[in-house]
């Protein structure tokens, strides 16, 4: 009299168990993925939701609080508290369009608004016709790295010419 299961049945059970273990390990690996190091640089350090407006044509060429001239064709913005030069991602919540703009001025000076955008930025977001839009403003660490690099390069002293 033989004890236990037949060889064929044992092999079938072993194959099913192995297949189940493989699927479980793959699912576990997917659910516990370690984020790559570069993903940590995309962390949001500022987020705000509210109404946006944009600068009219009458502001073109005027001095900004940062000290430069306002150009409605550039992707710039005014915010009350973010440091000058901060790059923000502005998303129009009505249509999902997103742009990046640099903070170059203070404002808006109208109650209930969180950011003023240049005409170019407003056009790209699809809000130029209405003049106002509900937006989400985010600042990400990764967007600031290129700004810091360019600031350092701009402030490096020039090397004297060697004869």
LINZIPE-V769054 format. One record per residue. N is the residue number from 1. RES is the residue in one letter. PHI is phi in whole degrees, 0 to 359 (NA if undefined). NEAR is the number of other ideal C-beta (glycine too) atoms within 10 Angstrom. Layout:
[[N	RES	PHI	NEAR] [N	RES	PHI	NEAR]]
This chain:
[[1	X	NA	2] [2	X	270	5] [3	X	258	4] [4	X	87	7] [5	X	264	11] [6	X	292	9] [7	X	300	8] [8	X	298	8] [9	X	292	10] [10	X	298	11] [11	X	295	11] [12	X	296	12] [13	X	296	11] [14	X	298	10] [15	X	295	10] [16	X	296	10] [17	X	297	10] [18	X	297	10] [19	X	296	10] [20	X	299	10] [21	X	297	10] [22	X	296	10] [23	X	296	10] [24	X	295	10] [25	X	295	10] [26	X	294	10] [27	X	296	10] [28	X	295	9] [29	X	297	9] [30	X	294	8] [31	X	282	7] [32	X	244	7] [33	X	298	7] [34	X	272	6] [35	X	291	8] [36	X	298	8] [37	X	302	7] [38	X	296	8] [39	X	293	10] [40	X	292	10] [41	X	284	13] [42	X	269	11] [43	X	292	9] [44	X	282	11] [45	X	249	10] [46	X	207	13] [47	X	212	12] [48	X	209	15] [49	X	238	12] [50	X	173	12] [51	X	268	15] [52	X	244	26] [53	X	229	22] [54	X	222	24] [55	X	292	23] [56	X	279	11] [57	X	298	8] [58	X	294	7] [59	X	272	19] [60	X	301	14] [61	X	89	10] [62	X	282	10] [63	X	290	11] [64	X	265	19] [65	X	296	12] [66	X	287	17] [67	X	113	8] [68	X	267	13] [69	X	266	12] [70	X	286	18] [71	X	233	16] [72	X	293	19] [73	X	273	11] [74	X	266	16] [75	X	269	19] [76	X	237	22] [77	X	208	29] [78	X	242	26] [79	X	221	23] [80	X	290	13] [81	X	237	9] [82	X	293	18] [83	X	298	10] [84	X	302	15] [85	X	90	14] [86	X	295	19] [87	X	267	19] [88	X	242	25] [89	X	257	17] [90	X	247	25] [91	X	244	19] [92	X	284	19] [93	X	288	12] [94	X	281	13] [95	X	234	11] [96	X	81	9] [97	X	291	15] [98	X	227	14] [99	X	226	20] [100	X	250	14] [101	X	223	25] [102	X	257	18] [103	X	286	24] [104	X	230	23] [105	X	207	21] [106	X	257	16] [107	X	146	18] [108	X	287	21] [109	X	257	9] [110	X	243	10] [111	X	299	6] [112	X	90	9] [113	X	244	17] [114	X	251	19] [115	X	205	24] [116	X	251	24] [117	X	248	29] [118	X	290	26] [119	X	299	18] [120	X	296	18] [121	X	294	26] [122	X	296	28] [123	X	297	16] [124	X	295	19] [125	X	280	23] [126	X	77	14] [127	X	242	23] [128	X	292	15] [129	X	293	7] [130	X	281	10] [131	X	91	11] [132	X	227	14] [133	X	204	22] [134	X	276	14] [135	X	228	28] [136	X	243	17] [137	X	251	22] [138	X	230	17] [139	X	241	19] [140	X	249	18] [141	X	303	12] [142	X	297	14] [143	X	288	17] [144	X	274	17] [145	X	299	12] [146	X	293	10] [147	X	296	13] [148	X	295	10] [149	X	299	10] [150	X	288	11] [151	X	292	11] [152	X	296	9] [153	X	297	8] [154	X	290	7] [155	X	258	7] [156	X	287	7] [157	X	292	5] [158	X	289	5] [159	X	275	6] [160	X	293	6] [161	X	291	5] [162	X	266	4] [163	X	288	3]]
